[in-house]
Amino acid sequence: MLKADVKLDTLGYFCPIPIIMTSKKIKELVPGQVLEVVSDDEGIKKDMPAWCQSTGHEMLGLEEEASDSKRVYKAFVKKAKR
């Protein structure tokens, strides 16, 4: 199980809002900190790795959970050291 320093709840939002929220939130972190982004938008499985690749932040992993007939995704992003 991955550990995060900060958690960002984007439940109920759909692409590209979770990525925009992630982009804003990660600016508040110090390099090396880990942000956990919680989303129920399946698009995050493709969008978050692509965003990390384009911004230089490190995608540490993605966890998927099923709760009450809906899926919840947890993306873990490590802020780049720059």
Backbone atoms as SQL, in Angstrom:
CREATE TABLE atoms (id INTEGER PRIMARY KEY, chain TEXT, resi INTEGER, resn TEXT, atom TEXT, x REAL, y REAL, z REAL);
INSERT INTO atoms VALUES
  (1, 'A', 1, 'MET', 'N', 0.845, -1.196, 0.000),
  (2, 'A', 1, 'MET', 'CA', 0.000, 0.000, 0.000),
  (3, 'A', 1, 'MET', 'C', 0.886, 1.254, 0.000),
  (4, 'A', 2, 'LEU', 'N', 0.599, 2.139, -0.901),
  (5, 'A', 2, 'LEU', 'CA', 1.391, 3.367, -1.015),
  (6, 'A', 2, 'LEU', 'C', 0.951, 4.393, 0.028),
  (7, 'A', 3, 'LYS', 'N', 1.903, 5.177, 0.486),
  (8, 'A', 3, 'LYS', 'CA', 1.625, 6.222, 1.479),
  (9, 'A', 3, 'LYS', 'C', 1.749, 7.589, 0.812),
  (10, 'A', 4, 'ALA', 'N', 0.847, 8.498, 1.182),
  (11, 'A', 4, 'ALA', 'CA', 0.869, 9.841, 0.613),
  (12, 'A', 4, 'ALA', 'C', 1.019, 10.879, 1.720),
  (13, 'A', 5, 'ASP', 'N', 1.627, 11.999, 1.386),
  (14, 'A', 5, 'ASP', 'CA', 1.755, 13.121, 2.317),
  (15, 'A', 5, 'ASP', 'C', 0.487, 13.971, 2.313),
  (16, 'A', 6, 'VAL', 'N', -0.142, 14.071, 1.140),
  (17, 'A', 6, 'VAL', 'CA', -1.327, 14.909, 0.963),
  (18, 'A', 6, 'VAL', 'C', -2.343, 14.140, 0.122),
  (19, 'A', 7, 'LYS', 'N', -3.621, 14.306, 0.461),
  (20, 'A', 7, 'LYS', 'CA', -4.689, 13.623, -0.273),
  (21, 'A', 7, 'LYS', 'C', -5.550, 14.669, -0.976),
  (22, 'A', 8, 'LEU', 'N', -5.905, 14.393, -2.220),
  (23, 'A', 8, 'LEU', 'CA', -6.757, 15.283, -3.014),
  (24, 'A', 8, 'LEU', 'C', -7.989, 14.505, -3.463),
  (25, 'A', 9, 'ASP', 'N', -9.164, 14.973, -3.054),
  (26, 'A', 9, 'ASP', 'CA', -10.427, 14.321, -3.382),
  (27, 'A', 9, 'ASP', 'C', -11.010, 14.957, -4.645),
  (28, 'A', 10, 'THR', 'N', -11.073, 14.176, -5.726),
  (29, 'A', 10, 'THR', 'CA', -11.673, 14.681, -6.969),
  (30, 'A', 10, 'THR', 'C', -12.912, 13.861, -7.338),
  (31, 'A', 11, 'LEU', 'N', -13.518, 13.208, -6.354),
  (32, 'A', 11, 'LEU', 'CA', -14.707, 12.387, -6.612),
  (33, 'A', 11, 'LEU', 'C', -15.820, 13.238, -7.211),
  (34, 'A', 12, 'GLY', 'N', -16.470, 12.701, -8.245),
  (35, 'A', 12, 'GLY', 'CA', -17.570, 13.414, -8.878),
  (36, 'A', 12, 'GLY', 'C', -17.136, 14.312, -10.022),
  (37, 'A', 13, 'TYR', 'N', -15.831, 14.479, -10.191),
  (38, 'A', 13, 'TYR', 'CA', -15.322, 15.313, -11.292),
  (39, 'A', 13, 'TYR', 'C', -14.828, 14.419, -12.422),
  (40, 'A', 14, 'PHE', 'N', -14.949, 14.913, -13.633),
  (41, 'A', 14, 'PHE', 'CA', -14.515, 14.141, -14.792),
  (42, 'A', 14, 'PHE', 'C', -13.488, 14.915, -15.591),
  (43, 'A', 15, 'CYS', 'N', -12.721, 14.178, -16.372),
  (44, 'A', 15, 'CYS', 'CA', -11.643, 14.724, -17.181),
  (45, 'A', 15, 'CYS', 'C', -12.088, 15.997, -17.891),
  (46, 'A', 16, 'PRO', 'N', -11.298, 17.052, -17.863),
  (47, 'A', 16, 'PRO', 'CA', -9.927, 17.127, -17.336),
  (48, 'A', 16, 'PRO', 'C', -9.831, 17.704, -15.922),
  (49, 'A', 17, 'ILE', 'N', -10.950, 17.863, -15.216),
  (50, 'A', 17, 'ILE', 'CA', -10.934, 18.538, -13.910),
  (51, 'A', 17, 'ILE', 'C', -9.988, 17.879, -12.895),
  (52, 'A', 18, 'PRO', 'N', -9.989, 16.541, -12.734),
  (53, 'A', 18, 'PRO', 'CA', -9.055, 15.956, -11.757),
  (54, 'A', 18, 'PRO', 'C', -7.589, 16.291, -12.050),
  (55, 'A', 19, 'ILE', 'N', -7.228, 16.359, -13.320),
  (56, 'A', 19, 'ILE', 'CA', -5.843, 16.694, -13.686),
  (57, 'A', 19, 'ILE', 'C', -5.560, 18.167, -13.391),
  (58, 'A', 20, 'ILE', 'N', -6.514, 19.033, -13.658),
  (59, 'A', 20, 'ILE', 'CA', -6.343, 20.465, -13.356),
  (60, 'A', 20, 'ILE', 'C', -6.196, 20.657, -11.848),
  (61, 'A', 21, 'MET', 'N', -7.020, 19.953, -11.065),
  (62, 'A', 21, 'MET', 'CA', -6.940, 20.043, -9.607),
  (63, 'A', 21, 'MET', 'C', -5.598, 19.503, -9.102),
  (64, 'A', 22, 'THR', 'N', -5.126, 18.410, -9.712),
  (65, 'A', 22, 'THR', 'CA', -3.828, 17.830, -9.351),
  (66, 'A', 22, 'THR', 'C', -2.707, 18.819, -9.638),
  (67, 'A', 23, 'SER', 'N', -2.772, 19.454, -10.797),
  (68, 'A', 23, 'SER', 'CA', -1.750, 20.414, -11.205),
  (69, 'A', 23, 'SER', 'C', -1.648, 21.567, -10.214),
  (70, 'A', 24, 'LYS', 'N', -2.788, 22.057, -9.750),
  (71, 'A', 24, 'LYS', 'CA', -2.795, 23.155, -8.776),
  (72, 'A', 24, 'LYS', 'C', -2.271, 22.690, -7.419),
  (73, 'A', 25, 'LYS', 'N', -2.731, 21.517, -6.992),
  (74, 'A', 25, 'LYS', 'CA', -2.389, 21.018, -5.651),
  (75, 'A', 25, 'LYS', 'C', -0.905, 20.675, -5.545),
  (76, 'A', 26, 'ILE', 'N', -0.327, 20.093, -6.592),
  (77, 'A', 26, 'ILE', 'CA', 1.068, 19.639, -6.513),
  (78, 'A', 26, 'ILE', 'C', 2.020, 20.831, -6.368),
  (79, 'A', 27, 'LYS', 'N', 1.582, 22.009, -6.805),
  (80, 'A', 27, 'LYS', 'CA', 2.401, 23.217, -6.651),
  (81, 'A', 27, 'LYS', 'C', 2.584, 23.597, -5.184),
  (82, 'A', 28, 'GLU', 'N', 1.661, 23.142, -4.317),
  (83, 'A', 28, 'GLU', 'CA', 1.734, 23.442, -2.886),
  (84, 'A', 28, 'GLU', 'C', 2.695, 22.510, -2.143),
  (85, 'A', 29, 'LEU', 'N', 3.065, 21.414, -2.787),
  (86, 'A', 29, 'LEU', 'CA', 3.930, 20.426, -2.146),
  (87, 'A', 29, 'LEU', 'C', 5.403, 20.776, -2.337),
  (88, 'A', 30, 'VAL', 'N', 6.231, 20.199, -1.475),
  (89, 'A', 30, 'VAL', 'CA', 7.674, 20.360, -1.661),
  (90, 'A', 30, 'VAL', 'C', 8.168, 19.155, -2.459),
  (91, 'A', 31, 'PRO', 'N', 9.260, 19.334, -3.230),
  (92, 'A', 31, 'PRO', 'CA', 9.773, 18.223, -4.028),
  (93, 'A', 31, 'PRO', 'C', 9.992, 16.963, -3.187),
  (94, 'A', 32, 'GLY', 'N', 9.552, 15.832, -3.731),
  (95, 'A', 32, 'GLY', 'CA', 9.699, 14.558, -3.041),
  (96, 'A', 32, 'GLY', 'C', 8.452, 14.127, -2.291),
  (97, 'A', 33, 'GLN', 'N', 7.533, 15.068, -2.031),
  (98, 'A', 33, 'GLN', 'CA', 6.292, 14.698, -1.359),
  (99, 'A', 33, 'GLN', 'C', 5.380, 13.940, -2.320),
  (100, 'A', 34, 'VAL', 'N', 4.502, 13.115, -1.745),
  (101, 'A', 34, 'VAL', 'CA', 3.601, 12.289, -2.544),
  (102, 'A', 34, 'VAL', 'C', 2.160, 12.772, -2.379),
  (103, 'A', 35, 'LEU', 'N', 1.493, 12.939, -3.512),
  (104, 'A', 35, 'LEU', 'CA', 0.094, 13.354, -3.561),
  (105, 'A', 35, 'LEU', 'C', -0.763, 12.155, -3.956),
  (106, 'A', 36, 'GLU', 'N', -1.800, 11.896, -3.163),
  (107, 'A', 36, 'GLU', 'CA', -2.762, 10.846, -3.494),
  (108, 'A', 36, 'GLU', 'C', -3.992, 11.519, -4.086),
  (109, 'A', 37, 'VAL', 'N', -4.334, 11.159, -5.308),
  (110, 'A', 37, 'VAL', 'CA', -5.495, 11.735, -5.981),
  (111, 'A', 37, 'VAL', 'C', -6.586, 10.661, -6.032),
  (112, 'A', 38, 'VAL', 'N', -7.708, 10.948, -5.373),
  (113, 'A', 38, 'VAL', 'CA', -8.823, 10.000, -5.319),
  (114, 'A', 38, 'VAL', 'C', -9.863, 10.435, -6.350),
  (115, 'A', 39, 'SER', 'N', -10.237, 9.505, -7.237),
  (116, 'A', 39, 'SER', 'CA', -11.149, 9.841, -8.324),
  (117, 'A', 39, 'SER', 'C', -12.078, 8.673, -8.634),
  (118, 'A', 40, 'ASP', 'N', -13.258, 8.984, -9.143),
  (119, 'A', 40, 'ASP', 'CA', -14.147, 7.927, -9.632),
  (120, 'A', 40, 'ASP', 'C', -14.295, 8.009, -11.155),
  (121, 'A', 41, 'ASP', 'N', -13.392, 8.753, -11.779),
  (122, 'A', 41, 'ASP', 'CA', -13.365, 8.863, -13.241),
  (123, 'A', 41, 'ASP', 'C', -12.341, 7.885, -13.786),
  (124, 'A', 42, 'GLU', 'N', -12.809, 6.887, -14.526),
  (125, 'A', 42, 'GLU', 'CA', -11.914, 5.855, -15.055),
  (126, 'A', 42, 'GLU', 'C', -10.826, 6.442, -15.955),
  (127, 'A', 43, 'GLY', 'N', -11.099, 7.611, -16.522),
  (128, 'A', 43, 'GLY', 'CA', -10.130, 8.269, -17.386),
  (129, 'A', 43, 'GLY', 'C', -8.807, 8.561, -16.703),
  (130, 'A', 44, 'ILE', 'N', -8.815, 8.598, -15.376),
  (131, 'A', 44, 'ILE', 'CA', -7.592, 8.914, -14.635),
  (132, 'A', 44, 'ILE', 'C', -6.516, 7.855, -14.870),
  (133, 'A', 45, 'LYS', 'N', -6.942, 6.632, -15.233),
  (134, 'A', 45, 'LYS', 'CA', -5.967, 5.548, -15.468),
  (135, 'A', 45, 'LYS', 'C', -5.034, 5.886, -16.629),
  (136, 'A', 46, 'LYS', 'N', -5.544, 6.619, -17.621),
  (137, 'A', 46, 'LYS', 'CA', -4.717, 7.039, -18.754),
  (138, 'A', 46, 'LYS', 'C', -4.202, 8.463, -18.577),
  (139, 'A', 47, 'ASP', 'N', -5.064, 9.327, -18.034),
  (140, 'A', 47, 'ASP', 'CA', -4.726, 10.752, -17.936),
  (141, 'A', 47, 'ASP', 'C', -3.585, 11.047, -16.968),
  (142, 'A', 48, 'MET', 'N', -3.580, 10.403, -15.804),
  (143, 'A', 48, 'MET', 'CA', -2.562, 10.716, -14.802),
  (144, 'A', 48, 'MET', 'C', -1.157, 10.309, -15.256),
  (145, 'A', 49, 'PRO', 'N', -0.965, 9.092, -15.785),
  (146, 'A', 49, 'PRO', 'CA', 0.385, 8.768, -16.283),
  (147, 'A', 49, 'PRO', 'C', 0.838, 9.706, -17.405),
  (148, 'A', 50, 'ALA', 'N', -0.087, 10.092, -18.280),
  (149, 'A', 50, 'ALA', 'CA', 0.255, 11.004, -19.381),
  (150, 'A', 50, 'ALA', 'C', 0.638, 12.372, -18.832),
  (151, 'A', 51, 'TRP', 'N', -0.100, 12.854, -17.834),
  (152, 'A', 51, 'TRP', 'CA', 0.207, 14.151, -17.224),
  (153, 'A', 51, 'TRP', 'C', 1.569, 14.098, -16.534),
  (154, 'A', 52, 'CYS', 'N', 1.833, 13.007, -15.825),
  (155, 'A', 52, 'CYS', 'CA', 3.129, 12.859, -15.141),
  (156, 'A', 52, 'CYS', 'C', 4.276, 12.869, -16.155),
  (157, 'A', 53, 'GLN', 'N', 4.080, 12.179, -17.253),
  (158, 'A', 53, 'GLN', 'CA', 5.114, 12.123, -18.280),
  (159, 'A', 53, 'GLN', 'C', 5.384, 13.508, -18.865),
  (160, 'A', 54, 'SER', 'N', 4.336, 14.295, -19.047),
  (161, 'A', 54, 'SER', 'CA', 4.515, 15.615, -19.655),
  (162, 'A', 54, 'SER', 'C', 5.033, 16.663, -18.673),
  (163, 'A', 55, 'THR', 'N', 4.845, 16.431, -17.357),
  (164, 'A', 55, 'THR', 'CA', 5.259, 17.428, -16.366),
  (165, 'A', 55, 'THR', 'C', 6.535, 17.056, -15.626),
  (166, 'A', 56, 'GLY', 'N', 6.950, 15.794, -15.717),
  (167, 'A', 56, 'GLY', 'CA', 8.165, 15.362, -15.031),
  (168, 'A', 56, 'GLY', 'C', 7.941, 14.823, -13.632),
  (169, 'A', 57, 'HIS', 'N', 6.683, 14.832, -13.154),
  (170, 'A', 57, 'HIS', 'CA', 6.393, 14.250, -11.846),
  (171, 'A', 57, 'HIS', 'C', 6.352, 12.729, -11.998),
  (172, 'A', 58, 'GLU', 'N', 6.560, 12.019, -10.888),
  (173, 'A', 58, 'GLU', 'CA', 6.671, 10.559, -10.957),
  (174, 'A', 58, 'GLU', 'C', 5.370, 9.885, -10.541),
  (175, 'A', 59, 'MET', 'N', 4.842, 9.059, -11.427),
  (176, 'A', 59, 'MET', 'CA', 3.642, 8.265, -11.121),
  (177, 'A', 59, 'MET', 'C', 4.105, 7.038, -10.353),
  (178, 'A', 60, 'LEU', 'N', 3.756, 6.959, -9.078),
  (179, 'A', 60, 'LEU', 'CA', 4.209, 5.846, -8.243),
  (180, 'A', 60, 'LEU', 'C', 3.307, 4.629, -8.357),
  (181, 'A', 61, 'GLY', 'N', 2.045, 4.860, -8.674),
  (182, 'A', 61, 'GLY', 'CA', 1.137, 3.735, -8.793),
  (183, 'A', 61, 'GLY', 'C', -0.309, 4.167, -8.806),
  (184, 'A', 62, 'LEU', 'N', -1.166, 3.193, -9.102),
  (185, 'A', 62, 'LEU', 'CA', -2.600, 3.435, -9.147),
  (186, 'A', 62, 'LEU', 'C', -3.294, 2.259, -8.475),
  (187, 'A', 63, 'GLU', 'N', -4.118, 2.556, -7.487),
  (188, 'A', 63, 'GLU', 'CA', -4.890, 1.513, -6.814),
  (189, 'A', 63, 'GLU', 'C', -6.346, 1.665, -7.229),
  (190, 'A', 64, 'GLU', 'N', -7.020, 0.525, -7.329),
  (191, 'A', 64, 'GLU', 'CA', -8.415, 0.520, -7.770),
  (192, 'A', 64, 'GLU', 'C', -9.241, -0.205, -6.721),
  (193, 'A', 65, 'GLU', 'N', -10.323, 0.406, -6.291),
  (194, 'A', 65, 'GLU', 'CA', -11.195, -0.218, -5.298),
  (195, 'A', 65, 'GLU', 'C', -12.637, -0.137, -5.784),
  (196, 'A', 66, 'ALA', 'N', -13.404, -1.159, -5.436),
  (197, 'A', 66, 'ALA', 'CA', -14.834, -1.136, -5.753),
  (198, 'A', 66, 'ALA', 'C', -15.592, -0.906, -4.455),
  (199, 'A', 67, 'SER', 'N', -16.475, 0.098, -4.462),
  (200, 'A', 67, 'SER', 'CA', -17.285, 0.356, -3.273),
  (201, 'A', 67, 'SER', 'C', -18.667, 0.809, -3.704),
  (202, 'A', 68, 'ASP', 'N', -19.688, 0.155, -3.157),
  (203, 'A', 68, 'ASP', 'CA', -21.075, 0.504, -3.473),
  (204, 'A', 68, 'ASP', 'C', -21.323, 0.593, -4.978),
  (205, 'A', 69, 'SER', 'N', -20.945, -0.426, -5.687),
  (206, 'A', 69, 'SER', 'CA', -21.165, -0.569, -7.129),
  (207, 'A', 69, 'SER', 'C', -20.454, 0.479, -7.994),
  (208, 'A', 70, 'LYS', 'N', -19.541, 1.261, -7.393),
  (209, 'A', 70, 'LYS', 'CA', -18.754, 2.165, -8.236),
  (210, 'A', 70, 'LYS', 'C', -17.274, 1.975, -7.926),
  (211, 'A', 71, 'ARG', 'N', -16.470, 2.285, -8.895),
  (212, 'A', 71, 'ARG', 'CA', -15.024, 2.137, -8.735),
  (213, 'A', 71, 'ARG', 'C', -14.406, 3.440, -8.268),
  (214, 'A', 72, 'VAL', 'N', -13.428, 3.299, -7.409),
  (215, 'A', 72, 'VAL', 'CA', -12.670, 4.450, -6.935),
  (216, 'A', 72, 'VAL', 'C', -11.206, 4.192, -7.259),
  (217, 'A', 73, 'TYR', 'N', -10.554, 5.196, -7.839),
  (218, 'A', 73, 'TYR', 'CA', -9.155, 5.088, -8.233),
  (219, 'A', 73, 'TYR', 'C', -8.320, 6.009, -7.359),
  (220, 'A', 74, 'LYS', 'N', -7.151, 5.509, -6.957),
  (221, 'A', 74, 'LYS', 'CA', -6.225, 6.314, -6.157),
  (222, 'A', 74, 'LYS', 'C', -4.902, 6.355, -6.905),
  (223, 'A', 75, 'ALA', 'N', -4.565, 7.533, -7.395),
  (224, 'A', 75, 'ALA', 'CA', -3.304, 7.720, -8.113),
  (225, 'A', 75, 'ALA', 'C', -2.312, 8.372, -7.166),
  (226, 'A', 76, 'PHE', 'N', -1.089, 7.863, -7.163),
  (227, 'A', 76, 'PHE', 'CA', -0.040, 8.390, -6.299),
  (228, 'A', 76, 'PHE', 'C', 1.031, 9.055, -7.141),
  (229, 'A', 77, 'VAL', 'N', 1.254, 10.337, -6.901),
  (230, 'A', 77, 'VAL', 'CA', 2.186, 11.125, -7.716),
  (231, 'A', 77, 'VAL', 'C', 3.228, 11.766, -6.798),
  (232, 'A', 78, 'LYS', 'N', 4.490, 11.554, -7.146),
  (233, 'A', 78, 'LYS', 'CA', 5.589, 12.137, -6.386),
  (234, 'A', 78, 'LYS', 'C', 6.048, 13.408, -7.096),
  (235, 'A', 79, 'LYS', 'N', 6.089, 14.502, -6.334),
  (236, 'A', 79, 'LYS', 'CA', 6.502, 15.778, -6.920),
  (237, 'A', 79, 'LYS', 'C', 7.961, 15.729, -7.354),
  (238, 'A', 80, 'ALA', 'N', 8.213, 16.228, -8.551),
  (239, 'A', 80, 'ALA', 'CA', 9.579, 16.225, -9.111),
  (240, 'A', 80, 'ALA', 'C', 10.510, 17.102, -8.285),
  (241, 'A', 81, 'LYS', 'N', 11.758, 16.681, -8.229),
  (242, 'A', 81, 'LYS', 'CA', 12.768, 17.461, -7.518),
  (243, 'A', 81, 'LYS', 'C', 13.402, 18.450, -8.507),
  (244, 'A', 82, 'ARG', 'N', 12.846, 19.653, -8.555),
  (245, 'A', 82, 'ARG', 'CA', 13.448, 20.660, -9.437),
  (246, 'A', 82, 'ARG', 'C', 13.336, 22.023, -8.842);
